[in-house]
C-alpha cells in the first residue's frame, strides 16, 4: 500500500512496498512451484478437488505456535523485540483475517508466511499504521501502510522517500550521461556512485529513521532490521555510525512510550524488530541485557508442524497428479505419505519441506517416494543405496566376505553384519523416538593392536561401496589439542583458514555416502567428542561457515585399544612336573609371549593370578574387560556418558589372534608378496613347504603383536632377504623363483633360492 508524504493515501506517493505475499495473492501451487504444465494452479481446498471418500472430518484449527503468541503479547509491552533462531524459515498458518494469524477463525485454509509477513499480520491486527524495513538489496528503508485510512509517515521516512526519489532521477541522468558523454562522464558517474554507496551514510540514515519512528505519535509504526548481525562483529568493538546506531537504540528503548490512543484499548509501542539467526552473532555493543528488549526464539519446526507441512505438500502434489493423470489419492495414502515425509525431514525447516515437494514434482516422484526426495534434497542421493539389490546381496554374503578379509574375528564380523542388516532394513534407531536422520551405521571397534580393526573398516567400505572403495581415515592422535577441533569443521569467522572449511565436513560434503574411519579415537581431545554427539544423535553437523553437513548416508567407524592394558583375574594354572624341576621353565613355543603362559603374571591372594590382557585369556574375559574399559572411558575419563549411550550396541570387541589363525594370515601375506613380484618383475615366486613352516614358527613367535606380527615376520624372514637377492641378480620376465629354505633368526635371515626360466 503506497502513501504520499502528506498522508492522503494517494497511490502515487513516494512510499512503496517491497514485494510480499498477500492472502489474496496467487495460489500457493503457483507461488511454490506446483502449478501444472498448462499453468493451471489449484488453490488449497478449492472446490474442484473433491475430498477422498475416506477423508476424516475437518479438525479445529490448532493454536498459533507459542513464539507467535509471545510476539503478539510483546507488542504492547516492549518497545524493542529481538527475533532469533529459525527466522529465515517459512511458517504454515491459517489465512490472515482482521484478527491476524494468532486468532484466525477455524477452518481457514493454510498458507505459508515469511517472518516479515507474520509480523505484518500481527501489527495490522494491533492497529499499526505502517511498517518499515531495512532493505539490503535496495540499500534503503522501505515503508508501507497497514491501514486503509489516512496515515502520516514520520518526517524522517518522508524525507528519506523524497531523497530516494531524487537519487533515482539523478542516477538515471548519470546513466544517460555515461552512455552519451564518454569517459569523462563515466568517471564522474563512478565518483558519484562511490558517494551514494557510502556505508557510514547509510547507517546514519537508519539511525535517523529509527529516532523518527520511535518518537512517532501514532498510529503505531514498526521498523524491521532483518540482518542485525551485519551491523558489527561479536568479537570486537563497533566503531563509527554503527556504534552510534546501537547506542541510540539502547537509549530509545529506555525512553520509548506507547503511542497515544483513543482510550478504548491498550496501545502498542512504535516497535523496533531486530532479527538475527544466532544470538552469539550480535554485535558486541548490542544491548542484549536491556529490560526494554524482549528476546523471542523461533524454534525449528517440531514433528507436528513437519507433519502439517508434509500434509500440505502431499495435498498439493495430489492435486497436481489429478490434474495431469486423473489419479485420485486415497486419504490413507495421503496420510501415510505425509507421515513418511515428516519423519524423513527431521532437522529441516518448513521451507525446506516445501522445496522437497517441488523437487518431487519436478522429478515426477509418486507420493510413496517423498522420503527419497527428502534424501536427495539433503545429501544429493536420490535412490536409497541401502535398499538396492547389490548392497543387500553384499550384506547377505557379508559374513563370509568379511571373514575372508579379517581373519580370526568371527564374533566381530557377525556383530558387524547384524548392524548393517538393521541399516539395510531401515530400522536404525527404530526402538526409540530418536532422529531418523542418524548415520546409517556406527561401529566402535575395540581390541588389541594388529587384530584387524582397520582391515574390518576397509572390508566394510568394499562391501557397501564397491571393491575400489576405501574408508576416509582420520588419525585421531593428530587431534589431541583442543584447537584441532577446527581442523574437522573449519575455523570460525575471523580466524585463519576459515574459508578453507573443515577436513571432515568437506569430505562428507564431497562424498555424502562414505565410510568414515576415526582411528584411535581415545587419543582425541575430549572437546571433539561433542561433535560426535551431534552427529550420532541428529546425523548432521554445522561447519565453521555455518553450513549444515548431513551424515545420514554415512557409516561411522571408531577404533580403539582401550582396555588392552586392563588387569584381569583368572584361575591359577597347575604347574607341570617339569616346571617344579630346578632350572626348568614352563614356557611354550617362542619363549615368553609364545604359546605358553604370558609374562608379567603374579601370585595373588586366593590362589589366582593377575596380569594384563593377553591372547591366553578366555575370549569372554577379554570382551568383558574391553567393555568395562569402554564404559569407564566415557563415564569417568571424559565425562560423556551420553555419548556412550549413543553408541548403544554398536560396541564390537575384537579378540586376540590365535595360533590357528596364523596359516590363513600367512598365506594372505605371501599371496601379496608373490603378486608384487609378478607385477614389478614379471616373475613367478613360490614358497616351498619347509620355508613356509619356518615362517609360521616365526609368525607364532611374534603373535603378541597380532596379525601385524605375522606380516612383520614375513617382511623380516622373506621380503628383506628376497630384496637383496633381486637387487644383486634382477629377475627376468617369465622367470620362476622358488624359495627352498629360510635360515637364520631375528634380522639375520638368508634364503636358499632356485631360479629357472
C-alpha positions, -999 to +999 in steps of 0.1 A: +000+000+000+015+033-010+011+066+008+022+101+000+042+124+022+011+143+032-007+111+044-037+112+020-032+077+008-027+086-028-012+057-048+015+079-065+032+089-033+069+083-027+065+053-004+064+019-019+060-016-005+086-043-013+071-074-028+054-095-001+028-122-004-008-113+004-036-136+015-054-126-017-024-132-039-017-160-063-024-196-054+002-214-033+007-240-061+019-212-083+038-195-056+057-226-046+062-242-079+034-268-080+014-254-109+005-279-137+024-277-171-007-259-186-003-232-160-034-240-140-030-236-103-053-253-078-058-234-045-056-253-012-091-266-005-106-254-038-139-269-048-126-285-080-107-311-059-132-334-043-123-348-009-114-385-008-143-407+003-124-419+034-113-384+044-118-377+082-140-348+093-124-313+095-104-307+127-105-275+146-076-251+139-046-256+161-034-226+181-007-205+167+028-215+177+039-203+211+065-179+197+039-161+176+016-157+207+046-144+226+053-120+199+017-107+199+019-102+236+052-084+234+039-057+210+021-039+238+048-044+265+082-040+249+095-012+226+121-035+210+119-072+201+148-095+191+137-124+169+164-151+168+167-188+157+147-202+128+139-167+114+146-174+077+121-202+075+085-204+062+056-208+086+024-226+077-005-207+093-042-201+087-050-175+061-049-140+075-080-121+086-087-090+106-077-107+138-043-117+124-027-152+123-027-155+160-065-157+162-076-169+128-110-185+126-112-223+125-114-239+090-095-212+072-071-225+046-034-229+055-008-209+036+029-202+040+041-169+056+076-154+059+087-139+093+080-105+079+045-115+069+039-129+104+050-095+119+028-076+094-002-097+102+002-092+140+008-055+136-022-049+114-044-067+139-030-045+167-038-013+147-004-004+135-005+022+108+027+012+089+057-010+088+092-002+075+122-024+069+158-020+060+165-035+026+200-047+020+192-052-017+178-017-024+202-001+002+174+019+017+145+016+041+112+006+025+079+016+042+043+006+035+009+013+051-011-013+071-043+008+074-068+018+047-074+052+064-052+083+062-018+079+078+011+104+081+045+089+079+073+101+103+092+131+089+124+110+087+107+085+065+091+112+043+125+129+038+141+096+030+114+088+004+118+121-012+156+118-012+154+083-027+131+095-055+155+123-062+185+100-062+168+077-086+162+105-110+198+116-107+210+081-112+190+078-144+205+110-156+240+099-148+235+066-167+223+086-198+254+109-194+276+078-191+262+064-223+264+097-243+292+116-227+322+093-229+350+085-204+349+118-185+312+114-177+318+078-168+344+089-142+321+114-127+294+088-125+317+064-107+327+091-082+290+098-076+283+061-072+311+059-046+294+087-027+260+071-028+273+037-017+289+052+015+281+026+042+285+051+070+260+074+054+235+045+050+238+036+087+234+072+097+201+073+077+189+042+096+196+059+129+177+090+119+148+069+107+148+049+140+146+081+160+118+094+140+099+060+141+102+056+179+091+092+186+061+090+162+029+100+179+007+074+163-008+053+149+020+029+158+047+021+133+072-008+133+108-008+120+123-042+110+161-046+109+163-080+092+201-085+093+212-071+127+245-092+127+257-071+097+260-040+119+291-052+137+312-081+149+307-101+181+344-103+186+355-067+186+342-032+193+319-015+168+330+019+156+316+048+136+280+052+127+272+016+137+283+023+173+261+055+173+232+035+160+234+008+187+239+034+215+209+053+202+188+021+200+196+013+236+186+048+248+154+048+227+145+015+243+146+031+278+128+063+268+101+049+244+065+053+254+033+036+239+016+056+212-014+077+222-048+061+217-084+069+219-088+053+253-106+022+241-078-003+244-041-009+252-019+007+226+013-007+214+048+008+211+065+020+180+084-012+178+119-019+166+122-055+154+158-068+154+163-101+135+193-124+138+198-161+132+223-168+160+222-146+192+260-151+195+265-133+162+251-100+175+275-070+176+294-067+208+277-034+218+241-047+212+221-042+244+211-078+248+205-074+285+182-044+283+149-047+301+133-028+272+142-057+248+122-089+245+142-119+231+119-144+213+134-176+199+118-190+168+123-228+172+129-254+145+096-270+135+087-299+158+072-331+144+036-319+144+045-289+123+066-310+100+036-334+097+014-304+088+039-293+062+041-328+049+004-329+045+004-295+028+029-308+003+011-341-002-022-324-009-006-300-035+011-329-052-020-350-052-039-322-069-011-319-095-013-357-102-051-355-105-048-326-130-021-344-151-032-380-150-066-381-134-052-400-104-071-398-071-050-405-040-068-420-010-069-404+024-049-433+038-023-429+011-020-392+017-017-396+055+010-423+051+030-401+026+027-371+049+039-391+079+069-405+059+079-370+048+076-357+083+099-385+096+125-381+068+126-344+071+139-343+107+161-313+111+146-294+081+126-263+082+092-259+066+107-240+037+129-270+030+100-294+032+082-273+006+114-274-015+113-312-012+078-311-027+090-290-056+118-315-062+093-344-061+071-325-086+100-318-109+111-354-110+076-368-112+080-389-080+049-405-066+036-398-031+051-431-019+086-418-026+087-385-009+112-398+016+136-403-013+130-367-024+140-356+011+171-377+008+180-362-025+175-327-011+196-335+020+226-353+006+221-354-032+214-392-033+180-399-049+179-436-048+182-453-015+216-472-019+208-493+012+177-507-005+194-517-037+197-554-045+235-552-049+240-539-014+215-562+002+232-592-015+266-580-004+254-578+032+237-612+029+270-627+019+290-602+040+299-626+068+318-649+045+333-619+027+345-601+058+358-633+074+380-636+043+392-600+047+396-601+085+409-635+097+403-647+132+374-624+142+342-644+136+324-628+166+332-592+155+323-599+119+289-614+130+281-583+151+291-560+122+268-578+098+239-576+122+243-538+124+243-534+087+213-557+082+195-534+105+206-504+084+196-521+051+162-528+066+157-492+075+154-499+113+183-480+126+171-463+158+136-478+154+135-488+191+135-451+202+119-418+192+153-405+181+161-388+148+156-410+117+184-390+102+211-408+122+240-422+103+233-455+085+257-474+107+280-469+136+307-492+149+331-489+178+358-515+173+379-521+204+407-546+207+445-552+208+468-539+182+471-559+150+438-578+152+422-563+122+403-532+132+414-511+103+411-541+079+375-546+091+368-509+083+383-514+048+362-546+043+330-527+053+338-499+027+343-525+000+312-544+009+290-513+009+305-491-017+324-514-041+358-531-044+376-499-052+362-480-022+383-470+008+373-455+041+380-418+047+405-421+075+412-396+103+441-404+126+427-390+159+461-389+175+466-358+154+437-342+171+449-343+207+449-305+211+418-285+217+423-262+187+425-293+164+386-293+165+387-265+139+406-289+115+375-311+114+347-285+109+367-254+099+378-223+117+352-198+128+348-164+110+378-141+115+403-169+121+430-182+097+417-209+075+380-200+078+375-201+040+391-235+036+364-254+056+370-285+077+386-318+067+356-338+080+328-316+067+345-311+033+349-348+029+313-356+037+300-328+015+320-342-014+311-378-007+278-379+011+277-418+011+310-428+026+327-448+053+344-426+079+372-442+100+382-424+132+413-443+142+424-444+178+395-422+189+406-423+226+436-401+217+415-372+206+409-341+228+377-345+249+361-314+232+360-332+199+335-357+213+308-330+214+309-331+176+304-368+175+274-365+200+257-342+175+265-365+145+253-397+162+221-381+175+210-359+146+231-371+117+242-336+109+269-311+118+274-273+112+307-263+099+327-232+107+310-213+079+275-220+093+266-246+066+249-279+076+265-311+065+244-343+067+258-377+077+226-396+070+241-419+044+275-423+061+289-452+081+310-441+111+337-465+125+357-457+156+387-478+166+405-480+200+426-503+221+411-492+253+413-519+280+441-539+265+463-529+294+435-537+319+441-562+346+420-594+348+418-621+373+418-657+362+422-691+379+458-701+386+471-728+364+486-760+379+523-762+375+536-791+355+561-815+370+588-802+346+582-767+360+590-780+395+624-792+384+652-769+393+664-749+363+634-756+342+608-731+329+573-735+318+570-716+285+556-725+252+569-722+217+589-690+212+596-684+249+576-658+269+548-644+249+546-676+228+521-704+231+527-708+269+516-685+297+522-648+292+548-629+310+540-605+338+518-628+359+520-625+396+507-646+425+477-631+443+458-640+475+432-666+469+452-687+446+447-667+414+469-648+390+466-611+380+480-599+347+474-577+317+451-590+289+468-615+267+458-639+240+458-667+266+427-652+283+393-666+275+375-646+248+347-639+272+371-623+297+387-602+270+354-589+258+342-581+293+374-562+301+372-542+268+336-533+275+345-522+310+373-500+298+349-486+271+323-476+298+350-462+321+365-441+294+332-423+286+318-422+321+349-413+341+378-402+319+360-377+295+327-375+314+304-382+284+281-410+294+255-396+270+279-403+241+285-439+253+247-443+253+245-431+217+268-460+206+242-484+220+251-519+210+275-507+183+304-516+205+322-545+189+351-561+208+378-579+188+396-609+201+434-617+202+447-635+171+452-672+180+477-696+165+451-714+144+446-681+125+483-678+116+482-701+085+455-681+066+470-648+075+504-661+064+490-673+031+474-640+025+507-621+032+526-645+009+500-640-018+506-603-016+543-608-019+541-631-050+516-606-066+541-578-061+569-598-076+548-607-106+536-571-111+571-554-107+594-581-122+572-603-143+585-633-124+566-662-106+575-666-070+567-698-050+575-708-014+582-745-006+567-763+024+598-761+046+603-723+044+566-719+048+568-738+081+598-716+092+577-685+085+548-700+105+570-706+135+584-671+133+549-657+130+538-676+161+567-662+180+555-626+172+518-634+177+516-610+207+515-583+180+485-599+163+482-601+126+507-573+122+533-596+139+526-622+111+532-596+085+563-584+102+577-620+103+571-623+065+589-590+060+619-599+081+623-636+071+613-634+034+609-599+019+642-584+031+665-613+020+645-617-012+651-580-019+688-585-015+687-614-039+668-595-066+689-564-061+721-583-068+706-605-095+675-589-110+647-612-121+639-617-158+604-616-172+589-651-171+615-664-146+605-689-119+618-682-084+613-709-057+622-703-020+636-737-009+648-727+026+648-699+051+677-699+076+687-676+105+668-657+132+658-622+142+671-599+114+698-622+101+678-643+076+691-659+044+673-677+016+681-707-005+667-699-039+663-719-071+657-699-103+649-711-138+633-699-170 
